[in-house]
Amino acid sequence: MRHVPLTLAATLTVALSYVCAAHGQTSAVRVAGTWNVHIEHYTGRIVDEQWVLRQDGSAVRGTVLVRDQKYPIEGTVEGDRINFRVTVSTADGARYNVFLGSVKDQRIQGDIKKENDDGRFTAVRAAE
């Protein structure tokens, strides 16, 4: 029975090292910078816009530039997953476009959720 505490300690040490390694893998990827974004809505509408993003850890803020208009973007990056929200002001109040996707290399791909106009998007990092 003397070896039980030692075995338990060794098991906990190994388990903790796996948790720490897994935690390190979930650190946010770097998305700060300028991105050229292509959106294909399921209704057939196509929109090209640009994101200019700033990042502080997993928090992301910035501006969407489309057809001489600017809209605020805010969200998070967790590991390689993004969750952004663009706020569009209308006469009826604020409307939100939600972008959910994943980052790989210099590309972000995923889905846009927009009232009655969902779709898919691809963002490519602009040459800087």
C-alpha positions in Angstrom: 0.0 0.0 0.0 3.0 2.3 0.4 3.3 2.5 -3.4 -0.2 3.8 -4.0 0.6 7.4 -3.2 3.7 7.3 -5.4 1.7 5.7 -8.3 -1.1 8.2 -7.8 1.4 11.1 -7.9 3.1 9.7 -11.1 -0.3 9.3 -12.7 -1.4 12.8 -11.8 1.9 14.2 -13.1 1.4 12.5 -16.5 -2.2 13.6 -16.7 -1.3 17.2 -15.8 1.4 17.2 -18.5 -1.2 16.2 -21.1 -3.6 18.9 -19.9 -0.8 21.5 -20.1 0.2 20.4 -23.6 -3.5 20.4 -24.7 -3.9 23.9 -23.2 -0.9 25.2 -25.2 -2.5 23.9 -28.4 -5.6 26.0 -27.8 -3.9 29.3 -27.7 -5.3 31.7 -30.2 -3.8 32.0 -33.7 -2.8 35.4 -34.9 -5.5 37.0 -37.1 -4.4 40.7 -36.6 -4.0 42.4 -40.0 -5.9 42.9 -43.2 -8.0 40.2 -44.8 -9.8 40.1 -48.2 -13.1 38.4 -47.7 -15.4 36.8 -50.2 -19.0 35.9 -49.2 -21.4 33.7 -51.1 -24.9 33.9 -49.7 -27.2 31.0 -50.2 -29.6 33.5 -51.8 -27.1 33.9 -54.6 -25.8 37.3 -53.5 -22.0 37.7 -53.5 -20.2 40.3 -51.4 -16.5 41.1 -51.3 -15.3 43.1 -48.3 -12.1 43.7 -46.3 -11.5 43.1 -42.6 -8.9 45.2 -40.7 -8.4 43.4 -37.4 -6.6 44.1 -34.1 -6.0 41.3 -31.6 -5.3 41.2 -27.9 -4.9 37.6 -26.9 -8.2 35.9 -27.9 -10.1 39.2 -28.2 -10.5 40.6 -31.7 -11.8 44.0 -32.8 -11.6 45.9 -36.0 -13.4 47.3 -39.0 -15.2 45.8 -42.0 -14.8 47.9 -45.2 -17.4 47.3 -47.9 -18.7 49.6 -50.7 -17.4 52.8 -49.1 -19.0 51.8 -45.7 -17.4 50.8 -42.4 -18.9 48.5 -39.8 -17.4 47.5 -36.4 -16.3 43.8 -36.0 -15.7 42.2 -32.7 -15.2 38.6 -31.6 -12.8 35.9 -30.4 -10.3 33.4 -31.5 -10.0 30.2 -29.6 -7.4 27.9 -30.9 -8.0 27.9 -34.7 -11.7 28.8 -34.3 -13.1 32.3 -34.9 -16.4 33.8 -33.8 -16.9 37.3 -35.1 -19.9 39.6 -35.0 -20.3 42.6 -37.4 -22.8 45.2 -36.3 -24.8 47.0 -39.0 -26.9 49.9 -38.0 -30.2 50.3 -39.9 -33.3 52.5 -39.5 -34.9 49.7 -37.6 -32.0 49.3 -35.2 -28.8 47.2 -35.1 -28.5 44.0 -37.2 -25.7 41.4 -36.6 -23.8 39.3 -39.1 -22.1 36.4 -37.3 -19.0 34.7 -38.8 -18.1 31.3 -37.5 -15.0 29.6 -39.0 -11.5 28.2 -38.7 -8.1 29.6 -39.5 -5.6 27.6 -41.4 -2.3 29.1 -42.7 -3.3 32.4 -44.3 -7.0 31.6 -44.8 -10.2 31.7 -42.7 -13.2 29.7 -43.9 -16.6 29.2 -42.5 -20.2 30.2 -42.3 -22.0 33.6 -42.1 -25.2 33.7 -40.1 -27.4 36.6 -41.2 -31.1 37.2 -40.9 -32.6 35.5 -43.9 -29.3 35.5 -45.8 -26.9 32.8 -44.5 -23.9 31.7 -46.5 -20.2 30.7 -46.7 -17.1 32.9 -46.6 -13.4 32.7 -47.3 -10.9 35.3 -46.1 -7.4 35.5 -47.3 -4.7 37.5 -45.6 -3.8 40.5 -47.7 -0.2 41.1 -48.7 1.4 43.6 -46.3 
